[in-house]
Amino acid sequence: MILPAEKELRAVLARFAHARMEHDACPTGHTSRALEDATYTLCVITGARTAEDALATADALLERYTDRRSVSQDDETLAA
């Protein structure tokens, strides 16, 4: 699986969250389509088949990005 860029993953997660909230607050045909589209995009970017799996994968990826960032900061501290 090709890993998505952190910025892109966060944008897709934000889009999914917004669509989920809009649909839960006032479901319409438009909000349903927006949620389906956001869910599909999230599944594609994470390589998952369901929204639940996609969210779990996204959480794991974000944790990896955070771990990488802390390692990079440690390296910079050592170099100084």
C-alpha positions, 0 to 999 in steps of 0.5 A: 500500500502506498502511504498517503501524505500526512497532510492529505490524510488529515484533510480526508479525515476532516472531510469525512468528519464534517460529512458525518456531522452534517448528515447526522444533524440533518440527513438529506440526499445531499448529505448522504451523497457527501458522506458516501463520497467522503467514506469512499475517499477515506477507504481508498486512501487507507486501503480499507473496505469499511469506514471502521477499518479505514478510521482504525488504519488512519489512526495507526498511520497518524501514530506512525507520523507522530512517532517519525516526527519525534524521532526526527526531533530527537535526531536534531537535538543530538546534532546540536 
